[in-house]
Each structure stands twice: as C-alpha cells, then as structure tokens.
C-alpha cells in the first residue's frame, strides 16, 4: 500500500509585512479593537436638523408625538364601525351568514 501525501501550496502573492499598506492596515485594526476608529462625517450639534431631532426626541419621551393621521369621525367607515360597536355592546349583532331562504313553489296542474 502506497501512502499518498498531498502538498499544500499557498496561492497568491506573498504579503510584505513591512510595507506601508500593511502597517496602515495593522494600525486601523488596532484602533478598531480599542474603539478609537472614527468613521463618517462628524455631527454638528448646533445645526438646525440636530436641534429639531433633539426636540422631537424629547417630545417622544413625554408622549406628545402621535403617529399617523387623525381619525375623521364623520367618515362613512367610522360611522359604520361605531354602529357595529354599539350593536356588539347591545348584543344585537348577528354573526355569520344569514340562513338560506328555501322557496317552494308547487305548480298546480
């Protein structure tokens, strides 16, 4: 029985650890681990948008911000819904399909 040995060959270009790019990548990795890596554009706290956002956040915390469009109580749908609700409360709302009306017409000959 022959023993088969497979050679593992590393593909691609060899990495030069002392290159400027590799040093920069290593520094970025270190900053990322320490949490010192700043990405993106810095926020200007005195801008109009930031003031508006902070105002909106404070209103949200107080519960003054309502989501969505206000309900129009005079619309047909709201009237229908209120009727259904009152019928449910009274116990007069009929559930399900109406019974089938059987018509028997006997033809006299």
C-alpha positions as a Markdown table, in Angstrom:
| # | Residue | x | y | z |
|---|---|---|---|---|
| 1 | Unk | 0.0 | 0.0 | 0.0 |
| 2 | Unk | 1.3 | 3.4 | -1.0 |
| 3 | Unk | 1.0 | 6.4 | 1.2 |
| 4 | Unk | -0.4 | 9.4 | -0.7 |
| 5 | Unk | 0.9 | 12.8 | 0.6 |
| 6 | Unk | -0.8 | 15.9 | -0.7 |
| 7 | Unk | 1.3 | 19.1 | -0.7 |
| 8 | Unk | -0.5 | 22.2 | 0.4 |
| 9 | Unk | 0.7 | 25.2 | -1.6 |
| 10 | Unk | -0.1 | 28.7 | -0.5 |
| 11 | Unk | -1.5 | 30.6 | -3.5 |
| 12 | Unk | -1.2 | 34.2 | -4.4 |
| 13 | Unk | 1.4 | 36.8 | -3.8 |
| 14 | Unk | 3.4 | 36.8 | -0.6 |
| 15 | Unk | 2.5 | 39.5 | 1.9 |
| 16 | Unk | 5.2 | 42.0 | 2.8 |
| 17 | Unk | 4.6 | 42.7 | 6.5 |
| 18 | Unk | 6.8 | 45.8 | 6.4 |
| 19 | Unk | 5.0 | 47.6 | 3.6 |
| 20 | Unk | 3.3 | 50.9 | 4.2 |
| 21 | Unk | -0.1 | 49.5 | 3.3 |
| 22 | Unk | 0.3 | 46.5 | 5.8 |
| 23 | Unk | 1.4 | 48.9 | 8.5 |
| 24 | Unk | -1.6 | 51.1 | 7.9 |
| 25 | Unk | -4.0 | 48.2 | 8.0 |
| 26 | Unk | -2.5 | 46.9 | 11.2 |
| 27 | Unk | -2.9 | 50.4 | 12.8 |
| 28 | Unk | -6.5 | 50.5 | 11.7 |
| 29 | Unk | -7.2 | 47.1 | 13.1 |
| 30 | Unk | -5.7 | 48.2 | 16.5 |
| 31 | Unk | -7.8 | 51.4 | 16.5 |
| 32 | Unk | -10.9 | 49.3 | 15.7 |
| 33 | Unk | -10.2 | 46.9 | 18.6 |
| 34 | Unk | -9.7 | 49.8 | 21.0 |
| 35 | Unk | -12.8 | 51.7 | 19.8 |
| 36 | Unk | -10.9 | 54.7 | 18.6 |
| 37 | Unk | -11.7 | 54.4 | 14.9 |
| 38 | Unk | -13.8 | 57.3 | 13.8 |
| 39 | Unk | -15.8 | 56.8 | 10.6 |
| 40 | Unk | -18.1 | 59.1 | 8.7 |
| 41 | Unk | -18.8 | 62.8 | 8.9 |
| 42 | Unk | -18.8 | 64.3 | 12.4 |
| 43 | Unk | -22.2 | 65.5 | 13.7 |
| 44 | Unk | -22.6 | 69.3 | 14.2 |
| 45 | Unk | -24.7 | 69.6 | 17.4 |
| 46 | Unk | -25.6 | 73.3 | 16.6 |
| 47 | Unk | -27.2 | 72.6 | 13.2 |
| 48 | Unk | -30.9 | 73.1 | 12.7 |
| 49 | Unk | -31.6 | 69.5 | 12.0 |
| 50 | Unk | -29.9 | 68.3 | 15.2 |
| 51 | Unk | -31.9 | 70.8 | 17.2 |
| 52 | Unk | -35.1 | 69.6 | 15.5 |
| 53 | Unk | -34.2 | 65.9 | 16.2 |
| 54 | Unk | -33.4 | 66.6 | 19.8 |
| 55 | Unk | -36.8 | 68.4 | 20.2 |
| 56 | Unk | -38.6 | 65.6 | 18.6 |
| 57 | Unk | -36.9 | 63.0 | 20.9 |
| 58 | Unk | -37.8 | 65.0 | 24.0 |
| 59 | Unk | -41.5 | 65.2 | 22.8 |
| 60 | Unk | -41.4 | 61.4 | 22.2 |
| 61 | Unk | -40.2 | 60.7 | 25.7 |
| 62 | Unk | -43.1 | 62.9 | 27.1 |
| 63 | Unk | -45.6 | 61.1 | 24.9 |
| 64 | Unk | -46.7 | 64.2 | 22.9 |
| 65 | Unk | -45.9 | 62.8 | 19.5 |
| 66 | Unk | -48.8 | 60.9 | 17.8 |
| 67 | Unk | -48.2 | 58.6 | 14.9 |
| 68 | Unk | -50.3 | 58.5 | 11.8 |
| 69 | Unk | -53.2 | 60.6 | 10.5 |
| 70 | Unk | -56.0 | 61.6 | 12.9 |
| 71 | Unk | -59.3 | 59.7 | 12.6 |
| 72 | Unk | -62.2 | 61.5 | 10.8 |
| 73 | Unk | -65.2 | 60.6 | 12.9 |
| 74 | Unk | -67.6 | 61.9 | 10.2 |
| 75 | Unk | -66.5 | 59.4 | 7.5 |
| 76 | Unk | -68.7 | 56.6 | 6.3 |
| 77 | Unk | -66.3 | 54.0 | 7.5 |
| 78 | Unk | -66.1 | 55.4 | 11.0 |
| 79 | Unk | -69.9 | 55.7 | 11.2 |
| 80 | Unk | -70.3 | 52.0 | 10.2 |
| 81 | Unk | -67.6 | 51.0 | 12.7 |
| 82 | Unk | -69.3 | 52.9 | 15.5 |
| 83 | Unk | -72.7 | 51.3 | 14.6 |
| 84 | Unk | -71.1 | 47.8 | 14.7 |
| 85 | Unk | -69.5 | 48.6 | 18.1 |
| 86 | Unk | -72.8 | 49.7 | 19.5 |
| 87 | Unk | -74.6 | 46.6 | 18.2 |
| 88 | Unk | -71.8 | 44.4 | 19.8 |
| 89 | Unk | -72.3 | 46.2 | 23.1 |
| 90 | Unk | -76.1 | 45.8 | 23.0 |
| 91 | Unk | -75.9 | 42.1 | 21.9 |
| 92 | Unk | -77.9 | 42.7 | 18.8 |
| 93 | Unk | -75.1 | 42.0 | 16.3 |
| 94 | Unk | -75.8 | 38.9 | 14.3 |
| 95 | Unk | -72.8 | 36.8 | 13.4 |
| 96 | Unk | -72.2 | 34.6 | 10.4 |
| 97 | Unk | -74.1 | 34.2 | 7.2 |
| 98 | Unk | -77.8 | 34.6 | 7.1 |
| 99 | Unk | -79.9 | 31.4 | 6.7 |
| 100 | Unk | -80.7 | 30.3 | 3.3 |
| 101 | Unk | -84.3 | 31.1 | 2.4 |
| 102 | Unk | -85.9 | 28.0 | 0.8 |
| 103 | Unk | -88.7 | 28.9 | -1.7 |
| 104 | Unk | -91.0 | 26.0 | -2.6 |
| 105 | Unk | -93.4 | 26.9 | -5.3 |
| 106 | Unk | -95.7 | 24.0 | -6.3 |
| 107 | Unk | -97.1 | 24.3 | -9.7 |
| 108 | Unk | -100.8 | 23.2 | -9.8 |
| 109 | Unk | -101.5 | 21.4 | -13.0 |
